[in-house]
Structure formats: C-alpha cells, structure tokens
Amino acid sequence: MSISPLADMLFAHFVEQSDAAKIVAPATETVKTGEAHVANFQFLDEAGKPMVNQLAEVYINGVQSKQDWVLTDAQGRVGIPVPNPQNLEGTSAVAVSVKRTGLPPLTATTVVTCVPGAMKVSMAPASNSVEVKVVNAANESVKITINGKSYERTPTTGLVTYKFPATVGKKVIRVTIGKKTFVRGVTVRR
C-alpha cells in the first residue's frame, strides 16, 4: 500500500532502477554456406554497463562442434567464429555462459542456420597435376574435362577438392555442373 503519490515519487528518485545482468545476442541468424560467419554477443551487468574482460565459456553444437573460452573486449563484446569448413547446410547452436561469484550464471544462445550459397569453382595447376575445387554443389553431377579427358564426380559435401594427374604444359580445364560451365587455362609444372 502506498503512502501517497508524492512519497512514491521521492522514493523512486533515491532508488536507482536497473535491469538484471544479461547477454545480448540475436536468437537466430542465417548465413550462406561458403561465407565466414561470426556470432556476436554483448555482456551487460546489472546496471546495463559492459562487462569488460569477462571470461566466458563457449559451446558450439551442430555442423561442427567446439568448446572454448573467450574474453570480452572494452565494450563487453565477443565475436565467435562459427566453423563450417566443409560448407555443409545445417544448424549450429552457439552458446555462451558466464559463472559469477555470488550471482546466478548468465547464458545466451544464437542458432545459426547455414543455407546453400552460390556455386563456385576454382581450378589451379599443381605439381604434375591439376586441382579443381567445387563449392556448394553437393549431390550434383560434376563433369570435369582436362584437355579432352573427362571425369564425372558427385560431391557429397559443400566443399570438395579433386586432384587429377596431368603432364607438364598448358591444359584447358572445363567444369560443367547442371547448365553452368566454368573454363580455365592453366600451365602444369613439375
């Protein structure tokens, strides 16, 4: 029960209101395979100020699982790279947790979903061979032709590298995936 509106206003004037400590992060994010991604978190104390040099534990479960420790910067922020070296489609949960003495722990999670990105092909000479890297063509038929000799492959992941023996000299590499064709001339050395 309140004494009077004036007393309530005086009491509110002397008591500093504050939010509970929290970690600010988006609940979900979407990224295309083949693109590097960093999940960002900001740690704020009970007064809403950045938690500087705060040690936090990181858990990543999903496309590639990982556990690590990070330290917040001068703005209470951390950026956590989300690994996906094979460019796989799927979902990863990136969670951070901070244990504080005498206070409840803080936790936050961002769910990162990897969706198909643009198809890419790169071709390069190697020692007595050529290398063909194919990105974002999982389960597609890939036809690779090197100076008239053809090979057919079907990648099972979003990033594959094929290496084919080749004699020294100039080679024309043609890669066809569906209706797209990529062509490049390279010079193979010993």
HUFENWO-V821715 format. One line per field, one symbol per residue. ss: DSSP state (H for helix, E for strand, C for the rest). phi: phi as a letter, one per 40 degrees, with the letter a starting at -180 (. if undefined). psi: psi as a letter, one per 20 degrees, with the letter a starting at -180 (. if undefined). A space follows every 50 residues. Layout:
# HUFENWO-V821715
ss = ???
phi = ???
psi = ???
This chain:
# HUFENWO-V821715
ss = CCCCHHHHHHHHHHCCCCCCCEEECCCEEEEECCCCCEEEEEEECCCCCE CCCCEEEEEEECCCCEEEEEECCCCCEEEEECCCCCCCCEEEEEEEEEEE CCEEEEEEEEEEEEECCCCEEEEEEEECEEEEEEECCCCCEEEEEECCEE EEEECCCCEEEEEEECCCEEEEEEEEECCEEEEEEEEEEC
phi = .ccadccdccccccbccaccdabcaccbabbcdgbcbbcbbbbbcccgcd ccfccbcbbbbidacababbbcccbgbbbbcccaccfccibbcbbbabcb cgbccbbabbcbbcbdbccbbbbacbcfabbbbbbgbdgccbbbbbfgcb bbbbcbbcabbbbbcacchcbbbbbbbgccbbbacbbcbc
psi = pqgqhghgggghhiopqqrqqrppqqhqqpqqqipqqpppqppqahjjqp opkppqqppppcgpqqprqrpqaijkqqpopopmhjlqqapppoqqpppp pjqqqpqqppoppprpaqpqpqpqqaokrqppppplkpjqpppppolipq qpqoqirioqppppqqrpapqpppppocjpppqqpropr.
